[in-house]
Amino acid sequence: MNTPVSPLPLPWWRVTMVWLVIAGPASVVLASLVTAVFVWHGADRPLPTSAAAEAEAMTPATRARNHVVTPR
């Protein structure tokens, strides 16, 4: 009696579902690396500030706040 011959199984890299499973995490890793490169090359340098410069910048706000709460 003749038995049907089953086809040879495909190697793992020829199965489409394997690539669909691998593509998700691979795309996330690639996107995180691209983001890290953008952050590394596009980072701004911090501005040099002193306590006196910060206090001087806040003077109008402090004056306005104090003016509102002073009694007439």
Beta strands, then each sheet from edge to edge (+ up, - down):
end
